[in-house]
Amino acid sequence: MKRAGVLLLAAVPVIATGVYFVMPTDSTDAPVTPPVSSAQSSRQDAKSRAEQEREADDALIADLPPGLADPAKKELAQQLVSSAENSTTKWRTSYGTIEDLGDGCGYTAGIIGFCTGTHDLLMLVERYTKAHPDNGLAAYLPALREVDGTDSHEGLDPGFPAAWRAESELPEFRKAQEEERDRVYFEPAVRLAKLDGLGTLGQFVYFDAMVFHGPDTDAEGFYGLRERAMEKAKTPGQGGAERAYLEAFLDVRRDAMLAKRPGIDTSRVDTAQRRFLKAGNLDLETPLVWEMYGDTYRLP
C-alpha cells in the first residue's frame, strides 16, 4: 500500500457568546474585544461550512442501506481482499504474516498488508504503543520512522519479523490491526462510495483500491484515480449510470497498476471485481466465484 496520507480537519472550538455592558467612555476598566482578522474569520467560516457539509453527508448516509458495512458483507470484503493480499480467504490467519515482497514497500505485514515503507505500519505501531507502551514492537519505533518512505530494513533486521509474529499472537494487537484497517481504509472508502451513489459492489471496489493504492490525493493514489474516473464517467450521485462509472474506475485503476509495475498481475481487477460487475452483481450477493493469481476461490 501507499502512504496513508489522510487529511483530517481539526475540531472546531466551541465559542461562547459573551454579554457586554456599555461603559462610560472615560472608564479605564472597559472590556476590550480583540479584533478578529479577516483570515481568522475566513478560517472559522470554512470550518463551519465543513461541519455543515459533514452533518448533511452523515444524514444522507444514515438513510441508506448498510451495504458493505453490514457485518456479513464486511466479512465477505475481508475475504476477498485477503485472497489478493495473502492468497487465502481465511483472513484471520494473517495477523502474523510478514515478508518483503520486493515491491519497494519494505516489509508487508498483517491482515491488510501494512508496509514499513508506506507509513501505515508506522501509524499502527505508534497508536498501539500509545495504548500499550510495553509492547514488543515499541523498541523498533525509531527504526520504523527512519525507514518510512523507503524499502530499507535498517534497524529492523534481524529481530523485527519475529517481534511482529510474537505480538500478533496477542488479542490486543489483533484488535489494533482491525481498528487501523477500518479507520484508514474501510470506513473512508465505504463512506465516499455511498456519497457517490454506489452500491455494495462499488463500495468494495473503492475499499480494495484504497488498500492497494493508498488513501492519497496524488495521481496514483485512490483519490487521484477517482478524479480520473470521474473525468470519463459520472458517478450515480452525479446522475450517471453505476455500471458505466465502475467500468471507468476499473479501467483507470488497472492502467495505474500497470504503469507503476509493468507486468503486474491485475487479476484482483480483471478476474474478480470486473467479473462481478459483468454479471450485474451490484449487491455483491453470494455465491461468488473468482480467480486470483491463477487460483480459483468460491464462497457459497
C-alpha positions in Angstrom: 0.0 0.0 0.0 1.0 3.6 -0.5 1.4 6.3 2.2 -1.8 6.8 4.2 -2.0 10.5 3.7 -5.4 11.2 5.0 -6.0 14.9 5.9 -8.2 15.4 9.0 -9.9 18.7 9.9 -9.2 20.0 13.4 -12.1 20.0 15.8 -14.0 23.3 15.7 -13.8 25.1 19.0 -17.0 26.0 20.9 -17.2 29.8 21.1 -19.2 31.1 24.0 -21.4 34.2 23.4 -20.4 37.0 25.7 -22.6 39.7 27.2 -21.1 43.2 27.2 -22.3 46.2 29.1 -21.9 49.7 27.8 -19.5 51.6 30.0 -18.7 55.3 30.2 -16.2 56.3 27.5 -13.8 57.6 30.1 -13.8 54.3 32.1 -10.4 52.6 32.2 -12.0 49.3 33.0 -14.0 49.0 29.8 -13.6 45.5 28.3 -11.6 45.3 25.2 -12.7 42.9 22.5 -9.7 41.8 20.4 -10.3 42.4 16.7 -10.9 39.3 14.5 -8.8 39.3 11.4 -10.2 38.6 8.0 -8.0 35.5 7.8 -9.3 34.2 11.2 -12.9 34.9 10.1 -12.3 33.0 6.8 -10.9 30.0 8.6 -13.9 29.9 11.0 -16.3 30.2 8.1 -14.5 27.3 6.3 -14.7 25.1 9.4 -18.4 25.9 9.9 -19.1 25.0 6.3 -17.1 21.8 6.5 -19.0 20.8 9.6 -22.4 21.6 8.0 -21.4 19.6 4.9 -20.3 16.6 7.0 -23.5 16.7 9.0 -25.5 16.7 5.8 -23.4 13.8 4.5 -24.0 11.9 7.7 -27.7 12.4 7.4 -27.7 11.2 3.8 -25.7 8.0 4.7 -27.8 7.3 7.7 -30.8 6.9 5.4 -29.0 4.4 3.1 -28.8 0.6 3.3 -25.8 -0.6 5.3 -24.2 -2.0 2.1 -20.6 -3.2 2.7 -20.9 -2.1 6.4 -23.3 -4.9 7.0 -21.4 -7.4 9.2 -21.9 -10.2 6.7 -20.8 -8.1 3.8 -17.8 -6.7 5.7 -16.7 -10.2 6.4 -17.1 -11.0 2.7 -15.0 -8.0 1.8 -12.2 -9.1 4.1 -12.2 -12.5 2.5 -12.0 -11.0 -1.0 -9.1 -8.6 -0.1 -7.3 -11.4 1.8 -7.3 -13.6 -1.3 -5.4 -10.8 -3.1 -3.1 -9.8 -0.2 -2.4 -13.1 1.4 -3.7 -15.8 -1.0 -6.3 -17.1 1.4 -9.9 -16.2 2.3 -9.1 -17.1 5.9 -8.0 -13.6 6.7 -7.8 -14.2 10.5 -4.8 -16.4 9.8 -2.8 -13.4 8.5 -2.2 -11.2 11.6 1.3 -12.5 11.9 2.3 -12.7 8.3 5.4 -10.6 7.4 7.7 -10.6 4.4 9.4 -8.3 1.9 7.6 -8.8 -1.4 10.3 -6.9 -3.4 7.9 -4.2 -4.5 9.7 -1.3 -2.9 7.5 -1.1 0.1 9.8 -2.8 2.6 8.2 -5.3 4.9 4.5 -6.1 4.2 2.6 -7.4 7.2 -0.7 -8.3 8.8 -4.3 -8.6 7.7 -4.3 -5.8 5.2 -0.7 -5.6 4.1 0.6 -2.8 6.3 4.0 -1.7 5.0 7.2 -0.4 6.7 7.8 1.9 3.7 4.3 3.4 3.3 3.6 4.9 6.7 0.6 2.8 7.6 2.6 0.2 9.5 4.3 3.0 11.4 0.9 4.6 12.3 -0.4 1.2 13.5 2.6 0.7 15.8 2.5 4.2 17.1 -1.2 4.1 18.0 -0.8 0.6 19.5 2.2 1.7 21.6 0.2 4.7 22.9 -2.3 2.3 24.3 0.2 -0.5 25.2 3.6 1.1 26.0 5.4 -2.1 26.9 4.6 -4.0 23.7 7.2 -6.0 21.8 7.3 -3.6 18.8 7.8 -0.3 20.7 11.6 -0.7 20.6 11.5 -0.6 16.8 9.7 2.8 16.5 12.9 4.8 15.9 13.9 2.4 13.1 10.4 2.4 11.6 10.4 6.2 11.5 13.8 6.2 9.7 12.8 3.7 7.0 9.4 5.2 6.4 9.1 6.0 2.7 11.8 3.6 1.7 12.3 -0.2 1.3 15.1 -0.3 3.8 15.3 -2.8 6.6 17.9 -0.8 8.5 17.4 -1.2 12.2 14.7 -3.8 11.7 16.7 -6.9 10.9 17.1 -9.4 12.2 14.5 -9.1 15.0 11.5 -7.2 13.7 9.8 -10.0 11.8 9.9 -12.3 14.9 8.7 -9.5 17.1 5.8 -8.8 14.8 4.8 -12.5 14.7 5.0 -12.7 18.5 2.9 -9.6 19.1 0.3 -10.9 16.6 -0.5 -13.7 19.0 -1.9 -11.2 21.4 -5.7 -10.3 21.1 -4.8 -6.6 21.8 -2.6 -6.4 18.7 -5.0 -8.2 16.5 -7.7 -5.8 17.6 -5.4 -2.9 16.8 -4.8 -4.2 13.3 -8.5 -4.5 12.6 -9.2 -1.0 14.0 -6.4 0.6 11.9 -7.7 -1.3 8.8 -11.2 0.2 9.4 -10.0 3.7 10.4 -7.6 4.2 7.4 -9.2 2.1 4.6 -12.6 0.5 5.2 -14.6 3.3 6.7 -13.4 6.2 4.4 -13.9 4.0 1.3 -17.4 2.9 2.2 -18.4 6.4 3.2 -17.3 8.0 0.0 -18.7 5.2 -2.2 -22.1 5.8 -0.6 -21.9 9.5 -1.2 -21.0 8.7 -4.8 -24.2 6.7 -5.1 -22.5 3.3 -5.3 -24.0 0.0 -4.1 -22.2 -2.8 -2.2 -20.0 -3.9 -5.1 -18.9 -0.3 -5.8 -18.2 0.1 -2.1 -15.9 -2.9 -2.3 -14.3 -1.6 -5.4 -13.4 1.6 -3.6 -12.2 -0.3 -0.5 -9.9 -2.6 -2.4 -8.5 0.3 -4.4 -7.9 2.2 -1.2 -5.9 -0.7 0.2 -3.8 -1.2 -2.9 -3.2 2.4 -3.9 -3.4 4.1 -0.6 -5.6 7.0 0.5 -3.5 9.6 -1.3 -4.5 12.6 -3.4 -1.7 12.2 -5.9 -2.2 10.9 -9.4 -1.6 7.3 -8.4 -3.4 7.4 -5.0 -7.0 6.4 -4.5 -8.4 10.0 -4.7 -6.4 10.7 -7.8 -7.8 7.6 -9.5 -11.3 8.6 -8.6 -10.8 12.0 -10.1 -9.6 10.5 -13.4 -12.5 8.1 -13.4 -15.0 10.9 -12.9 -13.5 12.6 -16.0 -14.6 9.6 -18.0 -18.0 8.9 -16.5 -20.3 10.5 -14.0 -20.9 8.8 -10.6 -24.5 7.7 -9.8 -24.6 10.6 -7.4 -23.9 12.9 -10.3 -26.7 11.3 -12.4 -24.5 8.8 -14.2 -25.0 5.0 -14.6 -23.4 2.9 -11.9 -22.1 0.2 -14.2 -20.6 2.7 -16.6 -18.8 4.6 -13.8 -17.5 1.4 -12.2 -16.1 0.2 -15.6 -14.4 3.6 -16.0 -12.9 3.3 -12.5 -11.7 -0.2 -13.0 -10.1 0.8 -16.3 -8.3 3.7 -14.7 -7.2 1.6 -11.8 -5.8 -1.2 -14.0 -3.8 1.3 -16.1 -2.4 2.7 -12.8 -1.3 -0.7 -11.6 0.5 -1.5 -14.9 2.1 2.0 -15.0 3.5 1.5 -11.6 4.7 -2.0 -12.1 4.7 -3.2 -15.7 3.7 -6.9 -15.9 1.9 -6.9 -12.5 -0.9 -9.4 -12.2 -4.1 -7.4 -12.3 -6.5 -10.3 -11.5 -7.9 -8.6 -8.5 -9.5 -6.3 -11.1 -9.8 -8.5 -14.2 -11.0 -11.8 -12.8 -12.6 -10.7 -9.6 -14.2 -7.2 -9.5 -14.9 -6.9 -13.2 -16.3 -10.4 -13.3 -18.8 -9.5 -10.6 -19.6 -6.3 -12.5 -20.2 -8.1 -15.8 -22.6 -10.5 -14.0 -24.6 -7.5 -12.8 -23.9 -8.4 -9.2 -24.0 -4.8 -7.9 -25.2 -6.0 -4.4 -22.2 -8.5 -4.2 -24.5 -11.4 -3.4 -23.2 -14.9 -2.8 -22.4 -17.4 -4.2 -19.2 -15.8 -5.6 -16.5 -17.4 -7.8 -13.4 -15.5 -8.8 -9.8 -16.1 -9.7 -6.7 -14.6 -8.1 -3.2 -15.2 -9.4 -4.4 -18.3 -11.2 -6.2 -19.8 -8.1 -10.0 -20.2 -8.0 -11.9 -19.2 -4.9 -15.5 -19.9 -4.1 -17.8 -18.5 -1.4 -21.2 -20.3 -1.1 
